[in-house]
Amino acid sequence: MTTTGSVSTATGADIPELVILINSAYRGESSKKGWTTEADLLDGQRTDVDSLEMLLTKSGSVIFKYVNAENKIAACVNLQQQGKKLYLGMLTVSPTLQGSGIGKKLLAASEQYARENMFEAIRMTVISIRTELIAWYERHGYNRTGETQPFPTGDPKFGIPKQFLEFVVLEKNIKGKGE
């Protein structure tokens, strides 16, 4: 199944719809309709209005949204400049549309943005026990760096872990040979 839609930059007016989408894709019963749920790993919310407002106004940060044919936001991703690298976070696809190719479209748009803005690589963190998600990124050219980072446990804004969690760091070089 492929879905018709377009990728563009999110604005402040999109925040309420983005909050609902992101929380529904990562947490709670609705997230279990997709394969990227964190509901068995974390309680609480994934994001809120204040967090998204901060990401939209932060220097070097952009949120791309994927809007479907019905003019609804069906997916999003946050990109943040970190020196010569671009951090990719919060890649979200509506649980009922996962597996339809939308995630690949956002990943491709992110990589295009990185190339156009002369970033050397894209980095991301993924919860280490999310093996199916890590494998998906690896199939798209992302490699484990060997680095791990602790999951933020002191702030319920990130969710409340149900078990010990840590991140693995993945990276994909963007600059091609001869560039």
Residue pairs with C-beta under 8 A, 6 or more apart in sequence:
1 99
1 100
1 101
2 100
2 101
3 68
3 69
3 74
3 97
3 100
3 101
3 102
4 68
4 69
5 66
5 67
5 68
5 69
5 74
5 102
5 105
6 66
6 67
7 64
7 65
7 66
7 105
7 106
7 109
8 64
8 65
8 67
9 62
9 63
9 64
9 65
10 18
10 56
10 62
10 63
10 64
10 65
10 73
10 76
11 56
12 53
12 56
14 63
14 65
14 73
15 49
15 52
15 53
15 56
16 49
17 72
17 73
18 47
18 52
18 63
18 65
18 73
18 76
19 47
19 48
19 49
19 52
21 73
21 74
21 75
21 76
21 92
21 94
22 46
22 47
22 76
22 90
22 92
23 45
23 46
23 47
24 30
24 31
24 94
24 95
25 31
25 34
25 36
25 37
25 46
25 92
25 93
25 94
25 95
26 36
26 37
26 38
26 39
26 42
26 46
26 92
26 159
27 37
27 38
27 39
27 42
27 43
27 44
27 45
27 46
27 159
28 39
29 39
30 95
31 37
31 38
31 39
31 95
32 39
32 95
33 95
33 96
34 93
34 94
34 95
34 96
34 98
35 98
35 99
35 132
36 93
36 95
36 98
36 133
37 95
38 46
38 127
38 130
38 159
40 162
41 127
41 129
41 161
41 162
41 163
41 165
42 159
42 160
42 161
42 162
42 165
43 159
43 160
43 162
44 156
44 159
44 160
45 157
45 159
46 90
46 159
47 90
48 157
51 157
52 63
55 61
55 63
55 78
55 80
56 63
58 80
59 81
60 80
60 81
61 78
61 79
61 80
61 81
62 78
62 79
62 80
62 113
63 76
63 77
63 78
63 79
63 90
64 76
64 77
64 79
64 106
64 109
64 110
64 113
65 73
65 75
65 76
66 73
66 74
66 75
66 76
66 93
66 102
66 105
66 106
67 73
67 74
68 74
68 97
74 93
74 94
74 97
74 102
75 91
75 92
75 93
75 94
75 97
75 102
75 103
75 105
75 106
76 90
76 91
76 92
76 106
77 88
77 89
77 90
77 91
77 92
77 106
77 107
77 109
77 110
78 88
78 89
78 90
79 86
79 87
79 88
79 89
79 110
79 113
79 114
80 86
80 87
80 89
81 87
81 119
82 123
84 119
84 120
84 121
85 119
85 120
85 121
85 122
85 123
85 171
86 110
86 113
86 114
86 117
86 119
86 121
86 122
86 123
86 174
87 122
87 123
87 124
88 107
88 110
88 122
88 123
88 124
89 124
89 125
91 103
91 106
91 107
93 100
93 102
93 103
93 106
103 136
104 140
107 140
110 122
111 122
111 172
111 174
114 121
114 122
114 174
115 174
119 174
120 173
120 174
120 175
121 171
121 172
121 173
121 174
121 175
122 142
122 171
122 172
122 174
123 145
123 169
123 170
123 171
124 137
124 142
124 169
124 170
124 171
125 149
125 167
125 168
125 169
125 170
126 133
126 134
126 137
126 167
126 168
126 170
127 133
127 151
127 165
127 166
127 167
128 134
128 148
128 165
128 166
128 167
128 168
129 165
134 144
134 168
134 170
137 170
138 144
138 170
140 172
141 172
142 170
142 171
142 172
143 170
143 171
143 172
144 168
144 169
144 170
145 168
145 169
145 170
145 171
146 169
147 168
147 169
148 166
148 167
148 168
148 169
149 166
149 167
149 169
150 166
150 167
151 158
151 161
151 165
151 166
151 167
152 158
153 161
